[in-house]
Amino acid sequence: MAFDAQIIILGAGPGGATAAMSLASQGQPVTLIDKANFPRDKICGDAISGKVVDTLRKIDPALAARLAADHKHLPCWGVQFVAPSGEVLSVPFRWNAEEKQQLPHAPGFIARRMDFDDWLLREALQSGPVDFRPGMSIRSIERSGAGFVLKSSGGESLSCRILIAADGAQSLAAKSLSNYSMDAAHHSAAVRAYYRGVSGLHEENFIELHYLRDLVPGYFWIFPLPDGRANVGLGLRSDVISKRRIDLKKVMESIIREHPHFRERFRHAEAEASPRGFGLPLGSRRRKISGDGFLLVGDSASLIDPFTGEGIGNAMISGRLAARRVLEGLQAGVSCDESFLSTYDRQVYHQLGDELRLSHQLQRLASYPRLFNFVVRKANRNPLLRQTISCMFEDLDMREQLRKPSFYMRLLWGQGRQEPALER
């Protein structure tokens, strides 16, 4: 059978654009499809983590430098965790001040997805042979011989041998090819709005995660953006929302209007539009993310971090790994069947699995306000614990400590002593 394309990538967000860039930069032609015309908005928290920067650097060291040089990407140097008690724990992304001074740019950034996704797509289109088809909404995916036929709502059909599906949280590919169904215990819902004039933002653009007593294990967030904007939102696990019968938009508006702390900070702020909702398929349960001739990437593969809400970095990591496995198959002249592509599953979960599992444990710990208050209070008095939390997003040995009961016992009885088991 003659295919219209050897490889079709469905979805031009971070996962799909990264897969396209990784293949095209090696000379492999790809067809990239997206239902939207770029630039387009994408409802999200807009945080661009160190994983994003690291993935760009692995593809091409110059990419990270170009990202940092773009004024639409605001440098971010840390995070503020606010316990249910109201106590604030400020955690820099880089603990060592000398190391920070030696960095060429910030370890993370914040940017509207409209801007970041458009920037990344433009980089992908310049990387090699990418046939981009914007404004093409796919309504069905069918197997045909040794490949797939994708049919658009406009009546157009495209066939391919290999499909890399990066079509997001409502992935048609995941539903059609892997029988995916949403599990509320492994899914979160969130709302987001852009504001101007929010006061009290951190001078080094720390993102803010507020674990309010009535919202745990979810949180209210404020992320600074370029041009005086802020991304403001609220997220909570879907099963908790259903059980408590929560209207996220109303709760978010109530927090901004009535909470003593936020009422003052938003007194002169203006919303650019009403809050908009979105879903987050969490990586708190391992799934099969490939099959005969297809691979699922990013949100399509349910790879969002259950604790931090990290989605962009995990999407780009999986996009790069998907491209690498497909390229290995094509170069070896072997069939990219289910057996061959299953290595992709192992590679993704080898790199992200421990982190997702530990984040799931931390998400569960966040359900206990007293424990959360205790950890924040101790961390503000214990430099070692602050260092542990600072490193936990990059160092799994550090994060592992945070889910062990013995760790909290040492904190409780250790009076701030340094424990050798926690040293880097």
KOLMIDREN-529033 format. One record per residue (C-alpha): residue in three letters; x, y, z. Coordinates in Angstrom, 1 decimal. Example, Ala and Ser with C-alpha at 12.3 -4.5 7.8 and 13.67 -1.06 7.14 Angstrom:
# residues 2
resn xx yy zz
ALA 12.3 -4.5 7.8
SER 13.7 -1.1 7.1
This chain:
# residues 424
resn xx yy zz
MET 0.0 0.0 0.0
ALA 1.3 3.5 -0.9
PHE 0.9 5.9 2.0
ASP 0.5 9.7 1.7
ALA 3.1 10.0 4.4
GLN 5.5 7.7 6.1
ILE 4.9 9.4 9.5
ILE 2.0 11.6 10.6
ILE 2.2 13.5 13.8
LEU -1.2 14.4 15.1
GLY -1.0 17.6 17.2
ALA 1.5 20.4 17.0
GLY 1.7 21.3 20.7
PRO 4.9 20.8 22.6
GLY 4.9 17.0 22.3
GLY 4.1 16.9 18.6
ALA 6.4 19.8 17.7
THR 9.3 18.1 19.6
ALA 8.7 14.8 17.9
ALA 8.6 16.6 14.5
MET 11.8 18.5 15.3
SER 13.6 15.4 16.5
LEU 12.8 13.5 13.3
ALA 13.1 16.4 10.8
SER 16.5 17.5 12.2
GLN 17.8 14.0 11.3
GLY 16.4 14.4 7.7
GLN 13.3 12.3 8.2
PRO 10.2 13.9 6.5
VAL 7.1 14.1 8.6
THR 3.5 15.4 8.1
LEU 2.4 17.5 11.1
ILE -1.4 18.0 11.5
ASP -3.2 20.3 13.9
LYS -6.8 21.4 14.1
ALA -5.8 25.0 15.0
ASN -4.1 27.8 13.1
PHE -1.1 29.0 15.0
PRO -0.6 31.1 17.1
ARG -3.4 29.7 19.1
ASP -4.3 29.8 22.8
LYS -4.0 26.7 25.1
ILE -5.4 26.7 28.6
CYS -2.6 25.9 30.9
GLY -0.6 27.1 33.9
ASP 2.1 28.4 31.4
ALA 5.1 27.3 33.5
ILE 8.1 26.1 31.4
SER 10.2 23.9 33.6
GLY 13.8 22.9 33.6
LYS 12.8 19.7 31.8
VAL 11.8 21.8 28.8
VAL 15.1 23.6 28.8
ASP 17.0 20.3 29.2
THR 15.1 18.7 26.3
LEU 15.7 21.6 24.0
ARG 19.4 21.5 24.9
LYS 19.5 17.7 24.0
ILE 18.0 18.4 20.6
ASP 20.2 21.4 19.9
PRO 22.1 23.4 22.5
ALA 21.3 26.6 20.7
LEU 17.5 26.1 21.2
ALA 17.6 26.8 24.9
ALA 19.6 30.0 24.3
ARG 17.1 31.2 21.8
LEU 14.2 30.5 24.2
ALA 15.9 32.5 26.9
ALA 16.6 35.4 24.5
ASP 12.9 35.7 23.5
HIS 11.3 38.5 25.6
LYS 8.0 36.6 25.6
HIS 9.5 34.0 28.0
LEU 9.8 35.4 31.5
PRO 12.8 33.9 33.5
CYS 11.6 32.1 36.7
TRP 13.9 31.3 39.6
GLY 11.8 29.4 42.1
VAL 8.5 28.4 43.6
GLN 6.5 29.5 46.7
PHE 4.6 26.8 48.5
VAL 1.9 28.3 50.8
ALA 0.6 25.9 53.4
PRO -3.1 25.8 54.6
SER -1.9 27.7 57.6
GLY -0.8 30.6 55.4
GLU 2.9 30.1 56.1
VAL 5.1 30.6 53.0
LEU 8.0 28.4 52.0
SER 10.1 30.0 49.2
VAL 12.2 27.5 47.4
PRO 14.7 28.5 44.7
PHE 15.2 26.2 41.7
ARG 18.9 26.5 42.3
TRP 20.0 26.2 46.0
ASN 23.6 27.3 45.5
ALA 23.9 31.1 44.9
GLU 27.4 30.7 43.2
GLU 26.0 28.1 40.8
LYS 23.1 30.4 40.0
GLN 25.4 33.2 39.0
GLN 27.3 30.9 36.7
LEU 24.1 29.9 34.8
PRO 23.7 31.4 31.3
HIS 20.0 32.0 32.0
ALA 17.2 31.0 34.4
PRO 16.5 27.3 34.9
GLY 12.8 27.8 34.1
PHE 10.5 30.3 32.4
ILE 6.9 31.3 32.2
ALA 5.1 32.2 29.0
ARG 1.6 32.1 27.6
ARG 1.1 28.9 25.7
MET 0.1 31.0 22.7
ASP 3.6 32.4 22.6
PHE 5.6 29.3 23.7
ASP 3.8 26.8 21.5
ASP 4.1 29.1 18.5
TRP 7.8 29.6 19.2
LEU 8.4 25.9 19.4
LEU 6.4 25.1 16.3
ARG 8.4 27.7 14.3
GLU 11.6 26.1 15.5
ALA 10.3 22.7 14.4
LEU 9.3 23.9 10.9
GLN 12.8 25.3 10.4
SER 14.5 22.1 11.6
GLY 14.0 20.1 8.4
PRO 11.4 18.5 6.1
VAL 8.1 19.1 8.0
ASP 4.8 19.3 6.0
PHE 2.6 21.3 8.3
ARG -1.2 21.1 7.9
PRO -2.9 23.6 10.2
GLY -6.6 24.0 10.5
MET -7.2 20.2 9.8
SER -9.6 18.7 12.4
ILE -9.4 14.9 12.4
ARG -12.8 13.2 13.1
SER -11.7 9.5 12.6
ILE -8.7 7.3 12.7
GLU -9.0 3.9 11.0
ARG -6.6 1.1 10.4
SER -5.9 0.3 6.8
GLY -3.6 -2.5 5.9
ALA -0.3 -1.9 7.5
GLY -1.1 1.7 8.4
PHE -3.8 4.3 9.2
VAL -6.2 6.5 7.5
LEU -7.0 9.9 9.1
LYS -10.2 11.6 7.9
SER -10.9 15.2 8.5
SER -14.1 17.0 9.2
GLY -13.6 18.7 5.9
GLY -13.7 15.4 4.0
GLU -9.9 15.1 3.4
SER -8.1 11.8 4.0
LEU -4.5 11.2 4.7
SER -2.8 7.8 5.1
CYS 0.4 6.9 6.9
ARG 2.5 4.0 8.0
ILE 3.3 5.3 11.5
LEU 1.2 7.6 13.7
ILE 2.6 9.7 16.5
ALA -0.4 11.0 18.5
ALA 0.1 14.2 20.4
ASP -3.5 15.3 20.2
GLY -4.0 16.3 23.9
ALA -6.2 15.5 26.8
GLN -9.2 14.6 24.7
SER -7.1 12.5 22.4
LEU -9.0 10.9 19.6
ALA -6.1 8.5 19.0
ALA -6.0 7.3 22.6
LYS -9.7 6.6 22.5
SER -9.7 5.0 19.0
LEU -6.5 3.0 19.2
SER -5.9 2.2 22.9
ASN -9.5 2.2 24.3
TYR -8.7 5.0 26.7
SER -11.4 6.1 29.1
MET -11.1 8.9 31.8
ASP -10.7 7.8 35.4
ALA -11.6 10.6 37.7
ALA -9.2 9.4 40.4
HIS -6.3 9.9 37.9
HIS -7.6 13.1 36.3
SER -7.7 16.7 37.4
ALA -9.8 19.6 36.3
ALA -8.7 23.3 36.4
VAL -9.7 26.8 35.5
ARG -7.4 29.6 34.4
ALA -7.7 33.3 33.7
TYR -5.2 36.1 32.8
TYR -5.1 39.1 35.1
ARG -3.3 42.5 34.9
GLY -2.3 44.4 38.0
VAL -2.0 41.6 40.6
SER 0.2 42.9 43.4
GLY 2.8 41.2 45.6
LEU 4.5 39.2 42.8
HIS 8.0 37.9 43.6
GLU 10.9 39.9 42.3
GLU 12.5 36.8 40.8
ASN 9.2 35.6 39.3
PHE 8.7 32.7 41.7
ILE 5.5 30.8 40.8
GLU 3.0 30.6 43.7
LEU 1.1 27.4 44.8
HIS -1.4 28.1 47.5
TYR -2.7 25.0 49.3
LEU -5.9 26.4 50.8
ARG -7.5 24.2 53.5
ASP -10.7 23.6 51.7
LEU -8.9 22.8 48.4
VAL -6.3 20.2 49.2
PRO -5.0 18.1 47.5
GLY -5.5 20.8 44.9
TYR -4.2 24.3 44.9
PHE -4.8 27.9 43.8
TRP -1.9 29.4 41.7
ILE -0.5 32.7 40.6
PHE 2.2 32.6 38.0
PRO 3.8 35.9 36.8
LEU 4.0 36.6 33.1
PRO 5.7 39.1 30.8
ASP 4.1 42.6 30.4
GLY 2.6 42.7 33.9
ARG 0.2 39.8 33.4
ALA -0.4 36.9 35.7
ASN -1.8 33.4 35.1
VAL -4.2 32.8 37.9
GLY -5.9 29.4 38.3
LEU -7.3 26.6 40.4
GLY -6.9 22.9 40.0
LEU -8.3 19.8 41.8
ARG -8.6 16.1 41.2
SER -11.8 15.2 39.3
ASP -13.1 12.6 41.8
VAL -12.8 15.2 44.6
ILE -14.6 17.7 42.6
SER -17.4 15.3 42.0
LYS -17.6 14.1 45.6
ARG -17.7 17.7 47.0
ARG -19.8 19.1 44.1
ILE -17.4 21.9 43.5
ASP -17.8 24.6 40.9
LEU -14.2 25.6 40.2
LYS -15.1 28.9 38.5
LYS -17.2 30.0 41.4
VAL -14.7 28.9 44.0
MET -11.9 30.7 42.2
GLU -13.9 33.9 41.9
SER -14.8 33.6 45.6
ILE -11.2 33.2 46.6
ILE -10.2 36.3 44.7
ARG -13.1 38.4 46.0
GLU -13.4 37.2 49.6
HIS -10.2 35.7 50.9
PRO -8.4 38.3 53.0
HIS -5.0 37.8 51.5
PHE -6.1 37.6 47.8
ARG -8.8 40.3 48.1
GLU -6.0 42.8 48.8
ARG -3.7 41.6 46.1
PHE -6.5 41.6 43.5
ARG -8.0 44.9 44.6
HIS -6.7 46.8 41.6
ALA -6.4 43.8 39.2
GLU -8.4 43.3 36.1
ALA -9.3 40.0 34.5
GLU -8.8 39.9 30.7
ALA -11.6 37.4 30.3
SER -13.7 34.9 32.4
PRO -12.0 31.8 33.7
ARG -11.8 28.9 31.2
GLY -11.6 25.2 32.2
PHE -9.4 22.4 31.0
GLY -8.7 18.8 31.9
LEU -5.4 17.2 33.0
PRO -5.0 13.4 32.5
LEU -2.5 12.5 35.3
GLY 0.3 10.1 35.1
SER -0.6 8.5 38.5
ARG -1.4 5.2 36.8
ARG 0.8 3.4 34.2
ARG -0.8 2.9 30.8
LYS 0.0 1.2 27.6
ILE 1.1 4.1 25.4
SER 2.0 2.4 22.1
GLY 0.7 -0.3 19.8
ASP 1.0 -1.6 16.3
GLY 2.3 1.4 14.3
PHE 1.3 4.1 16.8
LEU 2.7 5.9 19.8
LEU 1.0 8.2 22.3
VAL 2.8 11.4 23.4
GLY 2.3 13.9 26.2
ASP -1.3 14.4 27.5
SER -2.5 11.8 25.0
ALA -0.4 9.3 27.0
SER -1.6 10.7 30.4
LEU 1.8 11.9 31.5
ILE 1.0 15.0 33.6
ASP 2.7 15.1 37.0
PRO 0.1 14.4 39.7
PHE 1.7 16.7 42.2
THR 3.2 19.6 40.3
GLY 0.8 19.6 37.3
GLU 3.9 19.5 35.0
GLY 2.8 18.7 31.5
ILE 4.9 20.5 28.9
GLY 8.2 19.0 30.0
ASN 6.8 15.5 30.1
ALA 5.2 15.9 26.7
MET 8.5 17.1 25.2
ILE 10.4 14.2 26.8
SER 7.9 11.6 25.4
GLY 7.9 13.4 22.0
ARG 11.6 13.1 21.7
LEU 11.6 9.4 22.8
ALA 8.9 8.6 20.4
ALA 10.8 10.1 17.5
ARG 14.0 8.3 18.5
ARG 12.3 4.9 18.6
VAL 10.6 5.5 15.2
LEU 13.8 6.6 13.7
GLU 15.6 3.5 15.0
GLY 13.0 1.3 13.3
LEU 13.2 3.1 10.0
GLN 17.0 3.1 9.9
ALA 17.1 -0.6 10.8
GLY 14.5 -1.4 8.1
VAL 12.3 -3.2 10.6
SER 8.5 -3.1 11.0
CYS 7.4 -0.6 13.7
ASP 4.9 -3.1 15.0
GLU 3.6 -3.4 18.6
SER 6.5 -5.5 19.8
PHE 9.2 -3.1 18.4
LEU 7.4 0.1 19.6
SER 6.8 -1.3 23.1
THR 10.4 -0.3 23.9
TYR 9.1 3.3 23.8
ASP 6.8 2.5 26.8
ARG 9.7 1.2 28.8
GLN 11.9 4.2 27.9
VAL 9.2 6.7 28.9
TYR 8.5 5.0 32.2
HIS 12.2 4.4 32.8
GLN 12.7 8.2 32.6
LEU 9.5 9.4 34.1
GLY 8.0 6.4 36.0
ASP 9.6 6.8 39.4
GLU 9.0 10.6 39.3
LEU 5.3 10.1 38.5
ARG 4.9 7.4 41.2
LEU 6.5 9.5 43.8
SER 4.5 12.6 42.8
HIS 1.4 10.5 43.2
GLN 2.5 9.7 46.8
LEU 3.1 13.4 47.4
GLN -0.3 14.3 46.0
ARG -1.8 11.9 48.6
LEU 0.2 13.5 51.4
ALA -1.0 16.9 50.4
SER -4.5 15.8 51.3
TYR -3.6 16.2 55.0
PRO -3.5 19.9 55.9
ARG -1.8 19.3 59.3
LEU 1.0 17.4 57.7
PHE 1.5 20.0 55.1
ASN 1.6 22.8 57.7
PHE 4.1 20.8 59.7
VAL 6.4 20.2 56.7
VAL 6.4 23.9 55.7
ARG 6.9 25.1 59.3
LYS 9.9 22.7 59.6
ALA 11.3 23.6 56.3
ASN 11.4 27.3 57.2
ARG 13.5 26.3 60.2
ASN 15.6 23.6 58.6
PRO 17.9 24.6 55.7
LEU 18.4 20.9 54.8
LEU 14.7 20.3 54.3
ARG 14.5 23.5 52.1
GLN 17.4 22.1 50.1
THR 15.7 18.8 49.7
ILE 12.5 20.4 48.4
SER 14.5 22.6 46.1
CYS 16.1 19.6 44.5
MET 13.1 17.3 44.5
PHE 12.0 18.1 41.0
GLU 15.4 17.1 39.6
ASP 16.8 14.6 42.1
LEU 14.6 11.5 42.6
ASP 16.7 10.4 45.6
MET 15.7 13.6 47.3
ARG 12.1 13.3 46.4
GLU 12.1 9.7 47.6
GLN 12.8 11.0 51.1
LEU 9.7 13.2 51.1
ARG 7.4 10.1 50.9
LYS 9.0 8.1 53.7
PRO 7.4 8.2 57.1
SER 10.9 7.9 58.6
PHE 11.8 11.2 57.0
TYR 9.0 13.0 59.0
MET 10.0 11.2 62.2
ARG 13.6 12.5 61.8
LEU 12.2 16.0 61.2
LEU 10.0 15.7 64.3
TRP 12.7 14.5 66.6
GLY 15.9 15.6 64.9
GLN 15.6 19.3 65.8
GLY 17.0 20.3 62.4
ARG 20.0 17.9 62.5
GLN 21.5 17.1 59.1
GLU 21.0 13.5 58.2
PRO 23.6 11.9 56.0
ALA 20.9 10.1 54.0
LEU 19.7 13.4 52.7
GLU 23.0 14.8 51.5
ARG 23.5 15.2 47.8
